[in-house]
């Protein structure tokens, strides 16, 4: 007699479905799918169609949201009960093995750091292939006789299989591809069980770009809508610019009707779309009637005056279609948004609306942002529009479609925002897989021809009516394989109005910089209009003159009607003479609001130093910090220096600054240390303290910074100059010995300050914006690095502060929370770079206490630089030979250690 476990296993085996391994057969691309067509929805009224709200469409039901899910490690483990029976017990609890999920649902699974995610064993995929079965309860209203119900899945994994009430209605392959199925025969009025079996990897994964590799789960909406018997099935809309500048609009319509009622009749109207940037809102341009659609140029009209769609002004129009039965009864209203746009590729240069148009390409989406747990996933419902608006504000004009999920939402947003799209197949040689011959050979393997052609045919048919699509990528050069050639000719046949190209055929494009450039000229500003279609009559220039980061004068000027690709000189008086660093900043503003930015949005900013200014120097009248005399005292292991409000304490064994108080409070709780390679150990060799009468004291520490067990390192010299006004200058030099091939990402100092010095003001650039302007700003603690910083002020709530100022060059600075307070980091590297070589370095900074009522930090920083010239300027050498004493000073403490052996 069999045990209970054996009986359970036998039952499970009996229930296991014998599914063909469709996900490993490239000859099969799907079954039960509707023919590819343009995406649209039908409505009961013209007003509802124009509003475009999907929830108002005919028979629309959204299945997105909470559902039941059961997860497996392989599609072979899915059983019949998973797709045929509701996974709910009579009491309402879920059956064992089931849980709930919210669709869209991205699977939280581990992902490869980079490169192709599968072993190359074409067409097979690993047996460990994450799989999930989703169950939805669909409550469907009754429909008229002859109407059909359509199930639509916006985006899912590489393989999806659909069951309705236990009946398999179809399946499809291809990650992130929209799927539509006619479920009329399987669905019924009332409650229905819809089951989706989703598999992460399939043979189609070998043809996917990174956007497909990272796909898992049901990543888009799942909906049901209805279509009447007499309906619109598809349309092909094309616009052409005629020689006289007029527009030709042609539309081919595909309709269906009851054979006993006669052909469908379609009335149409073209009007400007509300909010579509067309010059006159809701104005009718043309109208007519199509008595019997043929599918080719059923509508053919010439329009003399239209606003042409471009990234600079994405003007959209609305075509309203009403489908009638032969007796005149309306059955369906459809509203189509489109733009008048003409595109051509001439001598390798893209021409838009008859003019060469520069392509400003978007950066690739970072792999970290493809992870399902990333809040920045560009396919996230809340993030896609924000992501595209951010690209648009950054003057990007073209995005690669294989970086994003395919589907109507991407193209609708690009139409609205004015972003060009290169759509089609991902490159056949994926990123990180250039040496995988098993993948590159697919382009010339006839067994894969259907897979290549079907994917491209479906995308071209679905998206060819969008003005944002300017070209089709066929995944490679047609000469690289028979499948690429077949895909190319299929693309040309379906859409001869756009170029079919290999990836990269349009070139790398130009940098995504502001198209309106400003530069100084005698007597004013030269303004160049880099736009192709738009003049500058809607642009203002805000000219700010800054002295030490503070705006002293501001004026707004209009450049006037500067034609596209032209330039003009705008008269602006020069800045008034001033002491300190004088910078002129020009902000380019767009007066009107756009779909991607508010009114008076900044398009770009330009800044330059006025030659007449003298940064870093102050006249004799410049206020100074209060002065006192310098006093030095010592104990066996500590040296204390006092001047004005400052008291410094140094450990004479290690040479470290152990504390600094000033302005009536503690300023430094942990002395500065050089940060360099990880796991570096620092050892003091020489500590030298000198006193120059009452004017200054000098503390110099020589250390060795080296990793354990290695024969290379740095000889580091910390040179402190302590002045009679309570300020200090720290100069750090490093000289390498030995050989190191490791990359160096950080060279600088870490300094510990009390945690209540967290009110931060600085004079420099904002974080992450290497081309932004320099000004006085506030900051918060965190890992962000601020660059081109002239000074930074750490202040408490009583106004007492520590000022750090650049000495010979600007700083790269950050402040983060650390044990015992805040860690202030000063980087020594070229601004904008993230790596440096293992070599010598030398940098310095000025530090001073400030109390409430003391000098403004900008004036104080300038006074510090004027009063305390750099070591090179006053003749003092920080790295003199140990044991030598400069003339005019006396050595108080000298700790001599072992000198490093020369290597």
CORNORQUI-V500726 format. One record per helix or strand of 3 or more residues. SS is the DSSP state (~ for helix, > for strand). FROM is the first residue (numbers start at 1). LEN is the number of residues. Records with the same first field share a line. If there is no record, write none. Layout:
# CORNORQUI-V500726
SS=FROM-LEN ; FROM-LEN
This chain:
# CORNORQUI-V500726
~=4-12 ; 22-3 ; 46-6 ; 54-3 ; 75-3 ; 80-5 ; 203-5 ; 210-4 ; 367-4 ; 383-11 ; 401-3 ; 408-10 ; 437-8 ; 446-18 ; 478-3 ; 482-13 ; 857-11 ; 871-4
>=65-8 ; 99-5 ; 131-10 ; 148-6 ; 159-6 ; 167-7 ; 179-4 ; 190-10 ; 222-6 ; 231-11 ; 247-10 ; 265-8 ; 284-7 ; 299-5 ; 317-8 ; 330-9 ; 343-4 ; 349-4 ; 398-3 ; 420-6 ; 469-6 ; 499-3 ; 516-6 ; 524-6 ; 539-9 ; 550-8 ; 567-5 ; 582-9 ; 601-9 ; 631-4 ; 638-6 ; 646-6 ; 657-6 ; 665-4 ; 670-6 ; 680-13 ; 696-12 ; 713-11 ; 728-10 ; 748-6 ; 759-6 ; 775-5 ; 782-8 ; 791-5 ; 801-6 ; 811-8 ; 821-7 ; 841-10 ; 890-7
